[in-house]
Amino acid sequence: MYGRFNAPGMWPATGSIGSTSPLYRGVARASTILGPYEKHGDPILVNNDRWVGPGHGSVVAVGSADYFFYHAWKALPGGGQDNASGRQGLLDRIVWENGWPRLGDGSPGRGLEPWPGAP
């Protein structure tokens, strides 16, 4: 994750697990930039019935909240990716639990959310 990492004194790293579809996001952290890095057990972002291949994201801070801006493909019936529509930009709020990021249920949001910072 790039940008602010909500664990004081920790350095973040994210990476893709897999290639194209399925593509998952994993996360690790370390107390120094050179490591060693501790991996989070499960990916923090995986496919769901609406979106596949979530990845290549950044943390965006809005006020006191953090959001993860990333891309994914619309899912086709059966779990494939809709290449015709290309990658779509998605934004999900990060909830920090014990210094680790969590994004909703661990998959891309399925509905519309208010724009960050909107009343």
C-alpha positions in Angstrom: 0.0 0.0 0.0 1.4 3.3 -0.9 0.5 6.4 1.1 -0.2 6.6 4.8 -0.1 3.3 6.8 -2.1 3.5 10.0 0.3 1.5 12.1 2.9 3.7 13.8 6.5 2.7 13.0 5.5 0.2 10.4 6.4 0.0 6.7 3.8 -1.4 4.3 4.1 -3.5 1.2 1.4 -4.9 -1.0 1.7 -7.3 -3.9 -0.3 -9.2 -6.4 -1.0 -12.9 -5.9 -1.6 -14.5 -9.3 -1.7 -13.0 -12.7 -4.6 -11.2 -14.5 -7.7 -13.1 -13.3 -7.6 -14.2 -10.5 -5.5 -11.4 -9.2 -5.5 -10.9 -5.4 -4.0 -8.3 -3.1 -1.8 -9.3 -0.3 -0.1 -7.1 2.4 3.0 -7.3 4.6 4.6 -5.0 7.1 7.9 -4.4 8.8 9.4 -2.2 11.5 12.2 -1.0 9.1 12.0 -0.4 5.4 14.6 -3.2 4.7 12.5 -5.8 6.7 12.1 -8.5 7.5 8.5 -8.3 6.4 5.6 -10.1 8.2 2.9 -11.3 5.7 -0.8 -11.0 6.5 -2.2 -14.5 6.4 -4.9 -14.2 3.8 -5.2 -11.8 0.8 -7.0 -8.6 1.8 -8.8 -8.3 -1.5 -10.1 -11.1 -3.7 -12.6 -11.6 -6.5 -16.4 -11.6 -6.0 -19.5 -12.1 -8.1 -19.3 -8.6 -9.5 -15.6 -7.8 -9.8 -12.5 -9.9 -10.7 -8.7 -9.2 -10.7 -8.6 -6.4 -8.1 -5.1 -4.8 -7.9 -2.6 -2.1 -8.4 -3.8 0.3 -5.8 -2.8 3.1 -3.5 -4.0 4.4 -0.1 -5.8 7.8 -0.3 -6.2 9.7 2.9 -9.4 11.8 3.2 -9.6 13.6 6.5 -9.1 11.0 9.2 -10.2 8.1 7.0 -8.1 6.0 4.6 -9.4 4.6 1.3 -7.9 2.1 -1.1 -8.1 3.2 -4.8 -7.5 0.3 -7.2 -8.8 -1.3 -10.4 -10.7 -4.4 -11.2 -12.6 -5.9 -14.2 -16.3 -6.4 -14.2 -17.0 -10.1 -13.8 -18.7 -12.2 -16.5 -21.0 -15.0 -15.6 -18.8 -17.9 -14.5 -16.1 -15.6 -13.1 -14.3 -14.5 -16.2 -13.3 -10.8 -16.8 -15.1 -8.4 -19.2 -12.1 -7.2 -21.2 -14.4 -5.1 -23.5 -15.1 -2.6 -20.7 -11.5 -2.5 -19.5 -10.4 -2.0 -15.9 -12.6 0.1 -13.7 -11.4 2.3 -10.9 -12.8 1.4 -7.5 -12.5 3.0 -4.1 -13.2 1.2 -0.8 -12.8 2.4 2.8 -10.0 0.8 4.8 -10.8 -0.3 8.4 -7.6 -0.8 10.5 -7.6 -3.9 12.8 -4.5 -4.5 14.9 -2.4 -2.5 12.5 -3.7 -4.5 9.4 -5.9 -3.1 6.7 -9.4 -4.7 6.1 -11.5 -3.8 3.1 -15.2 -4.6 3.7 -15.7 -8.4 3.4 -12.3 -8.8 1.7 -13.6 -8.3 -1.8 -14.5 -5.2 -3.9 -17.5 -3.2 -2.9 -20.7 -4.3 -4.7 -22.6 -1.0 -4.4 -22.3 2.7 -4.5 -20.8 4.5 -1.5 -20.8 8.2 -0.7 -17.8 10.1 -2.1 -15.2 10.4 0.7 -15.5 13.6 2.6 -19.0 14.3 1.2 -21.6 15.4 3.8 
